[in-house]
Each structure stands twice: as C-alpha cells, then as structure tokens.
C-alpha cells in the first residue's frame, strides 16, 4: 500500500494538469489511492477492525458521592451486576417525607369524598383535595424514580474499558462514571472500494486474519453501509463474529480476503 500512496502524493499536482483535467486536491488523490482494490494472491483484500456492537459511556443521572465501585479497568461483569452505587441517604429521606405528604393528602380527599356523598362539602373543595392527593402521589413517584438512579446495573455481559471516577468521590449529574463494552457480540468492520458492490452482497464469504494473534476467522458479510463516501469512493461493511474464539478483543485489526468474483 505504501507504493501506491507515494505515487499518488508525487503526481497529485502534476498528473491532472498533464491530462488536461482540473487539478485534483492532494487529500482526494490520497483517498483514491487508498480506495484502490488490493488484489491478494487468492482474492481481493482489505484491512479491517474488530468492534463491539455495544460500547457505552455511562454518566451519572444525579449528583452524589460514590459509595461502591466494585469493578476496575478490564474486569468482566454479567448483565445485572452492580457497577456503581451512589450515596442517596438524603434522597431516601425525601422519599419518606413525600410519601407522608401523599398519605395526608389522600386522607383529606377521602374525608371530603365521604362528605360529598352526604352533600356536606362544596364540589370545588372536593376537586382541590383530589388534585392535591394526585400531585403528592406524583411527587413521591418522581423521587422514587430518581432513587433508582442511585445504582448503575450492567445492561449486558461485558468488560469495563475505563473507570472515570473513584470510590468516595463526589460526582455531578451527567458526569461520566464508566465506559463499558460488550466483549461477546463482536463484529469485523471493513472499508472497501465501492466498485466491489458489483459482486459484494450480504452473505458474501471471506476470511479475516487477525494481525495481533494470527488467528483466521471464516466470516460472511452481514451488513453493507447505507451510503458511499464520494471522496474516497469507499463503503463500510460489517460481519458478525458468531462464535468468538478465545483471546479476541475489540480494537484488534486484521486483513479480510475475498475470493475473486
């Protein structure tokens, strides 16, 4: 790949003038050189990257102090495991107070409802106490919903990529806590010349050799990108790794080889 790129850089300014076309920008010449199909000994080749279907940066939904942070960088976890716990003692006390106000408002409404059946209370007073009871219930529920944000539970099986805080640290709402990754559902992502679309389709088989481990995977194209990059004349595609061999990590790189069409 180094030779075509060098040639593109050398002639980016001179070649268009020689053939009577408008001058091609340097970055476009470089992109075109990169997009040229590479023909391996047994087919077309393109470099690719192993990526996760799910990589999530988790931020705190509330302000508080971190009380528990059981996982560290690189540690695995299962769906449903506790990842972060914040100190929500004050919020818990607010919930208790809100539930007391709700109970009092509900009691006043029930008293007025009985008086209404006897014709001993104004309709306006009944509506007011009903609205107060419903408002107190909504306030208590809002606090209970907020309390659920005191803990962060793992949404899938995976590993911790990075920890952005520490135990006993104070965090604010929207502050990053963790970055986690699904290391089970992995895919190979490729950027290939758009001219390959003449023969490339979902289900097309290819072999992918991982540079870091030298393992070879037999894969099939599962998804083709929705649009072509007009500058580099490339399109992205993905292939799911159905059965992940041991030792494979997101971020590893390799080369995909497709049989000649």
N, C-alpha and C positions, 0 to 999 in steps of 0.2 A: 504493500500500500504506500510505502514511503516514496517510491519512484514516481508513480502517477501524480502524487500530491506535489512533488518537487517540480515536475514538468508543468503542472497547472500553474504553480506560482511563477515559474520562469516566463511562460508565454501569456500570462493573464492580460498583460497590457499590449503585447505586440501582435498576437495571433489574430484578434478580431480586426485590427487595422489592416493586416495583410490580406484578409479575405473579404474586406470591404463591408464589414458589419459594424454596428456601433460598439464602442469599447465595452467589454464585459467587466463589471466590478470584480475586484480581487476576491472578495468573500464568496461571490457567486461561482467563480471559477474553481475555488477550493471545494465548495459544496458539490459541484458537479463531479469533480474528481473522486470525492469520497463516495458519491452515489453510484459510480460505475460498477457494474456487476463483477464480482470476483469469481473466477472460474477455478474451483479446486480440481484436483486430479480426478475426482469421481462425481463432480457436480458443481452447482453454484454455492458460494459460501458467504456468510455474513456474520459479523460479531454480534453478540447479544449479552444480555444481563438477566440474572435471576432476581426476580422481585416477588414481594409478598402481595397477596390480594388485599390484605388489611394491615395498614400501619397507621397507628392513631397516636396523636399527641393529646394527652388528657389534661385539661385545665380544671382548676377548682371552680365550682359554681357559687361558693360562698367564701366569706372571709373567716379565718380561724387559725388555730395552732395545730400543726401536725402532731398527732399523738402516736400513731403507728405507721410504719413504712416497712413492711416485712420483706419486700423484695429489693434486690440490688441489681446493678447492671449485669445483664447476661443471664440472670436466673430465670428458670422456666416457671410457668404457672398454668393452672387449669381454669376453664370457664367457671365462674362463681367464686373464685378465690378473692380474698380481701387484698387489695393493692394499697389503699390509703385510708386512714381513719383520722378525721379531724375532731378536735375538742368542741363539742356542741352543748356543753352544760348550760350556758345561758339560753340558747335556743330551746332546749328542753324545758327550762323553767317557763319560758314564754308560751310554750305549747300548753303547759298545765294551766297557766293563768287564762289563756284564751278559751280553753275547754270549760273553765269555771264560768267565764262570762257567757259562753254559749248555753250552759245549763241554766243560768239565771234568766237569760232572755227567753229561753224555751219555756221555762216555768211561768213567766209573766204572760206569754202568749196563751198557754193552756188555760190559765185562770180567766183571761179575757174571753177565750173561746167559750168557756162554760157560762160566763156572764152573758155573752151574746145570745146563747140559746135561751136564756131566761129573759132576754130583752132588757138587760140591766147595764149595757155598755154601748157607747157610741160606735158606729161602724168605723169611723175614722181611727179611733183608738185601737180597735182590733187590727186594722191594717198596719198601723205603726208598729205594734208589738210583734206582728208577724214578720215584718221587714227586718226588725232588729234581731229576731231569732235567726232568720236566714243569713243576715250579714255576719253574725257572730259565728255561725257554723262555717261560713266561707272563710273567715279569718283563721279559724282553727285549722281548717284543711290546708290553707296556704302555708301555714307554719309547719304542718306535718310533711307536706311535700318538700319544703325546704330542708327539713331534718333528714330526709332521705339522701340529700347531697353531702351529708357528713361522712359517708363512706363511699369509696370507689371500688366497685366489684368488676372483676375481669369479665369482659364480654365474650371472650373466646380463649381457646388454648393458645399459648404463645410464650414469648420471652420478653423480658424488659430490655429495651435498647438503651435507654438513658433515664437517669433519675435527676430531676431538675430542682429538687428541694431536699430537706433533711428533717429527721425527727426533731420535734420541739421548735421548728421554725414557724414563723407567722407568715401566712400567705393571704393574698387578697383575691377577691373574685376575679376570674378569668386568668389567674396566674398559672403557668404551666407546672404540672406535678410530675408527670411521667410521659415517656414515649414508649409504646409497646408495639409488638409486631406479631403477626400470625405466622409462625415458622412451620406450619403444617401445610397450608394451602399456598404453594409456591407456583410461579409461572416463569417462563422464559419470554423476555420481551426483545424483539428484534426490530431494527430499522433497515428496510430493504429497498432496493430501487423499485420505483413504481412500474417500470417495464415488466417486472416479474408478474404483474397482475394478469398478463396474458395466459399464464399457466398456473398461477398460485390461487388456491381457494381453501376455505375451511375443510379440514380433513387431509390436507397435503402432508405427507410424512417427511421427516428429516431427522438427522442425527445431530446431537449437540454435545460437543466435548468441552468439559469444564477445565479452564486453564489451571485453576488452583489445585485441583485434585486429580486431574486427568481422567475423571470418570466420563463415560459416554452414555447419554440418555437417548432412547428412541422415543420421539415425540411426534405429535401431529398438530397442525395449526388449528387453534380453537376459535380465534377471533382476528379479524382484519380491521384495521383502523377505518374510521369513517371519512377521512379526508387525506388528500395527498399534499405534502409540503411542496409548493410550487417552486421554491428556490433550490432546494436540494433534490427535488424530484424523487422523494422517498415516501414510504408509507410504513406505519408501525403495524406489527402483528404480535399476537401472543399465543403461547402454547402452554396448557396446564400440565404440571408435573403430577400425574395421577398417583404414583407411588414414589414418595420421596426417599431416595437412598440415604443411609446414614452419612453424616458429615457435610451435607449440603446446607449452605446458609444463604440468606438473602444478601444480595450485593456481589456474589461471585459472578465471574464473567466467563465467556467461552465463545466457541465458534460453531455456528449451525451450517450444516452441509446438506443441500437439497440435491436429489438425483436430477440429472439433466432431463428436461421435459421432452 
